[in-house]
């Protein structure tokens, strides 16, 4: 599947109405997105692919090859893989409700705070809130499951990218800031999730997708008040429905 077709298909599935809307969500310029959709750029660079994949809530492999995290091609998926009368929903409340699967990894949900005394992040597991993932998902993302944690969005500052009560995953080993990526941050006793941009001279811009929340600039002199907790790699939630 050509990336132009796949990108167009995923934009429709995610309800992204225009190239400019995808540009705002991903941090990739509208011109670059247009070149991909027009077939001018057939092999975008990896950083562009990663940003688009994050905005579309898919893996890079899904975006480029039409293959989902379970290794199944979107073009080859049977239209009626299951008996339509049986459906395809498995109801479960804990790990014991699911069939054993060596490829399944359970990731806990956490709350966290910064300890001024020890200078480290303190994690608190949220009981009975773990979610299952396939190991292939982590291989595709280039992450180790032991470094990944699930967090819950609080507030509306990142809408329409992350909504209040959405669940998102971070890789805590990725604390070196890559311009334009989204990070869980601890700033002056407050846990935040923000898109982070670098400015000349070492200043960081903490950007909220919601335009009603102004950007926050952190100068080099203020860096001691900022702690990068981890880089965003996945999100899950109902979006605007029911908000």
BAPA-194366 format. One record per residue: residue in one letter; x, y, z of N, C-alpha, C in turn. Coordinates in steps of 0.05 Angstrom, whole numbers, plus 5000, padded with zeros to 4 digits. Each point is the difference from the previous one (the first is absolute). Last residue first. Layout:
<nodes>
AXYZXYZXYZ...
</nodes>
This chain:
<nodes>
X464352815528501550195017498250225010X498249234938499349975028501450195018X504649884909497449875006499649995030X508150324954498050205009497349875008X508149345005500050264986497850185010X502449105032497650044985500050264984X509049405025497950145013497650054982X511549775005497549864998497850155014X511450034960497750115014497549834996X511950054992497449874994497950145016X509450255004500149814977497349894992X505950855062497549884992500449814976X507850245074498950084974497449844993X504350305102500249804978498650114975X502650505081499349745011500249784979X504751005020498849844979499549725010X500950975053500949725000498549854978X502351085040498849834980501249725001X502950775051497249975008498549814981X509150294987499949835024497249945009X502150604927500049724993499849825025X500651014985497749875014499949704996X506550594958500350055029497749865016X500149984904502149835011500350035031X490350224963502750094993502149815012X489449904969501849935022502850074991X489050244972502949994993501649955025X489449814964501750075022502949974992X489750194947502549865003501550095025X489250074999502450114988502549835004X489349764991502249975020502650104988X491949974950499350165024502149985022X500349494916500950284998499350185023X502248924995497750175004500850295000X506749344996498450004975497650185001X509250175055497549875003498550014974X511050095031497750074983497649835006X510150375037498049795007497450084988X510850254981497350094998498149775005X511050275026498049804991497250145000X511050354991497450035011498149784989X509550164976499449815020497350025013X504750484925500950105026499249815022X494150004911502950075002500750115028X491749354997500650264989503050055002X492449115000502550125008500450274986X490849395031501650114979502650125012X491349275028502350165008501650084975X489649675039501849994977502350195005X494649545083500250224981501749924976X495249715103500749884975499950224979X501449965116498950114975500649814977X500150185116500449804979498550094975X504550585086497649944984500649804978X506350465063498049855016497449944985X507250454953499350155024497749875015X501449494918500850285000498950145026X501449004942499550105027501150285002X496449334913501950195013499250055028X498649364903499050045027502150155016X499150094891501349885023498250045025X500950064881498450045024501149855023X505050464908498749775010498550065026X505550634948497349964990498649755010X510650035005498450244994497249924988X505549415070500150024971497950214992X505549745097497950134985500550004970X502649295079501450204984498050124981X497849295057499850255014501650224986X496648944995500350214980499650275014X498749175044502850004992500650234981X491249785033501550155019503050004994X490849934941502449855003501950165018X488650004993502650144997502249795002X488550074979502449855008502550174995X488750205021502250014981502549865012X488350205009502449855010502250034979X491150675025501349824982502449865013X494750715042499649725007500949804979X498950974965499949945028499149715004X504750184908497750105014500149925029X507050184911499549835023497750135016X501550374916501849774998499749805022X495650904979498649754994501849764997X501550495078498049954981500550164974X505150025085501149874976497849924980X498250435086502050174987501149884974X493149745073499350034972502250144983X499549325097499650274989499750004970X505049215042498450165018499850284988X502748914969500050294995498250145020X505549075016497450104994500150304997X507549124986499150235017497350094990X507649114992497550124992499350225020X510049554970498050035020497650144988X510449484975497550134992498050005023X508949574993500450295002497450154996X500749044992500750075028500350305004X498449614912497750025017500650085029X505850334917500049765017497650025019X501350444896500050045029500149735014X498950274903502850025009500250045030X492149864940500550275012502950035009X497149164965499650214979500650285011X500249285060502249974980499850224979X493149945062502450125012502449974981X491949604974499550285003502650145010X499449064997500750124974499750305000X497249465074502950055000500950144974X489950125037501649804987502950084999X492750285078501150084975501549764988X492350295087501749814985500950124973X497750495101498949944973501949824985X497450345111501949924979498549944974X496750275091499750174977501949934978X498749705097498149884981499550174976X504950545074499149725002498049934979X508050724995497150025003498949714999X510250365030498349844982497150045007X508550675013498049865015498149864981X510750525005497749894985498149855019X508050834999498849795016497449904986X509850534970497149974996499049775017X508850585030499149814981497049994998X505950495064500650094973499249814979X499150025101501849804986500750094972X494650585054502049895018502049824987X492350384957502150205003502349895017X492849464937500950035028502450195002X491149854929502950045003500750045029X491749404954500750265010503050025003X491249354951502850055008500250285012X493249084967500150295007502850055009X496349174932501450125022499150295005X497848954948499550295001501250115026X503549094945498550125022499550294995X501449144931501250255008498250135021X502048974951498250175016501550255010X500949274912501450145022498050185014X500449094925498650215014501650115023X502049244941500650264987498750235014X498849085025502750075006500850274988X490449625035501250084975502850105007X490149515044502950055002501150074973X489850235019501649774994502950065002X492950575058501049974973501649744997X496350335084497749974982500949954971X506050195074499049725001497749954981X504050885015501649834983498949714999X492850755022502749965009501449794982X491450324980500450185022502949985011X493949814901501849905020500350225021X494949674900499550155025501949885021X500250044888500549835023499750185025X496550034891500650145025500449805022X497049924903502949985005500950155025X490549464952501350255005503049955006X492249404976501649975024501450265008X494849894920498249975022501449985027X504650054915498850265007498149985023X508749394983497249974996498750265009X509950124971498549875020497149974992X506250404942501849815013498549845021X497850624918498349865019501749785013X504150594939497750185008498349865021X510749834989497449904989497850185011X510250334985498149925021497449904988X507750384953499649724999498149905022X503050924987498949924974499249715000X504250395075497350114998498749914974X507649425051499750204980497150094999X505249595087498149934979499750244981X505149915087501349894977498249934977X498250455087499949715002501249864975X499350975010501849895020499949705003X497150384904499450085027501949875020X501150304893500149775018499550095029X501350504913497349915004499849765018X507850554972499549744987497249905003X503450855036501549974976499349754984X495850235085499850234982501349954973X500749365069497250014991499750234980X508249925042499649784981497250004989X502350615068501250084975499549784979X492750045075502849974999501150094974X491250465043500849754988503049975003X494050805017499649785020500549734988X500950924962498049824990499449765018X506850655020497550164996497749824991X508649615009499050085026497350154997X504649784922498949765012498850065028X504650684952497449944988498749765013X508650225028498250215008497249954988X507049424975499349965028498050215009X503550064912498249775003499149965029X506550664981497450084990497949775003X508849815022498950185020497350104991X505049444942498949865022498750185021X500250294896502049935020498749895025X495349884903500550215020502149905020X497149704901501549885023500750225020X495150194920499249725004501349875024X497251014957501849885020499049725005X495150414937502650124994502149885018X490349835000501849804990502750114992X492150425044500150034971501849794987X499250065095497449934989499950014970X507950295045499549715004497449914987X502050924999501849854982499749705003X495250565059498950024973501849844980X503050105089497749814999498850004972X506750635017501249735000497849794998X497350905008501249964974501249724998X496450295082497949944981501249944972X506049825088498950224984497949914981X501949535095501149984973498750224983X497449815090502450164999501549984974X491249595033502549854998502650165002X490750345003500149785018502849875001X498050714939499950105027500349775021X499649774908502550155006500050105028X492249604967502149805007502650135006X493150564972499349895026502149795008X500750374915500850195020499449905028X497349504925502949985003500950205022X489949645009501750144980502949965006X492549605052498750104976501850124978X499949185076501650244996499250134974X496949155044498350234999501650264998X502949045001500350165025498350255000X500149434923499249835023500050165026X503250414921497149964999499049855024X509250104989498850265006497049985001X504949254972500150045029498850275009X500749804907498149825013499950045030X506550474949497350104994497949835014X508849715005499750255016497250114996X502449264948499749925028499550255018X501950114908497449885003499449945030X508550324977498050214995497249895004X507549425007499650165024497950224995X499549054949501650254999499350175024X499548914997498350245000501850255000
</nodes>
